[in-house]
Amino acid sequence: MTKESDILIVKDANGNLLADGDSVTVVKDLKVKGSSSMLKIGTKVKNIRLVEGDHNIDCKIDGFGPMKLKSEFVKKN
């Protein structure tokens, strides 16, 4: 993630640029903090929103609810 002249640039695990509204897929099993469940590889996430911070993707995942993800653990569809 870099910030050039007030434009947020976020890249996925493969280096592709991400934008608000994109759909992404989780590329690694992720533990969900505060829950005993895990996000599995291949979980599809639709309509992401990019935010500042180390967890720079804000999204809603079916079956899990609202969540923040790091862009290094997703790839663009």
C-alpha positions in Angstrom: 0.0 0.0 0.0 1.4 3.4 -1.0 -0.2 6.8 -1.0 0.5 9.1 -3.9 -1.2 12.6 -3.8 -4.2 11.4 -1.8 -4.8 8.3 -4.0 -4.7 5.0 -2.0 -2.8 2.3 -4.0 -3.4 -1.2 -2.7 -2.0 -4.3 -4.4 -3.1 -8.0 -4.0 -0.8 -11.0 -3.4 0.1 -11.1 -7.1 0.8 -7.4 -7.4 -2.5 -6.4 -9.2 -4.0 -3.1 -8.3 -7.2 -3.3 -6.2 -10.1 -0.8 -6.3 -13.3 -0.2 -4.4 -16.0 -2.6 -5.5 -13.6 -5.4 -6.7 -14.2 -9.0 -6.0 -11.3 -11.0 -4.5 -10.5 -14.5 -3.3 -8.6 -15.5 -0.1 -5.3 -17.3 -1.0 -4.4 -18.6 2.5 -6.4 -20.1 5.4 -6.9 -17.3 7.9 -7.8 -17.5 11.6 -10.7 -15.3 12.5 -9.9 -13.4 15.7 -12.5 -13.9 18.4 -14.0 -17.0 16.7 -13.1 -20.7 16.5 -13.8 -20.7 12.7 -11.4 -20.1 9.8 -11.6 -18.4 6.4 -10.7 -21.1 3.9 -8.6 -20.8 0.8 -10.8 -19.9 -2.1 -13.4 -17.9 -0.1 -14.8 -15.3 -2.4 -15.3 -11.7 -1.1 -17.4 -9.3 -3.2 -17.6 -5.5 -3.2 -14.5 -4.6 -1.1 -13.8 -1.2 0.2 -10.2 0.1 0.5 -9.2 1.8 3.8 -6.0 3.1 5.4 -4.2 0.9 7.9 -2.5 -2.4 8.0 -5.8 -4.2 7.4 -6.6 -2.3 4.3 -9.6 -4.1 2.9 -13.0 -3.7 4.6 -15.7 -6.2 3.5 -18.6 -8.4 4.4 -18.2 -12.1 4.0 -21.2 -14.5 3.8 -21.3 -16.6 7.0 -18.8 -14.4 8.8 -20.1 -10.8 8.6 -18.1 -7.6 8.5 -14.4 -8.1 8.5 -11.1 -6.4 7.7 -8.4 -8.2 5.7 -4.8 -7.6 4.7 -4.4 -7.2 0.9 -1.4 -9.6 0.9 -3.8 -12.6 1.6 -6.2 -12.0 -1.3 -6.0 -12.1 -5.1 -8.2 -10.2 -7.6 -10.8 -12.3 -9.5 
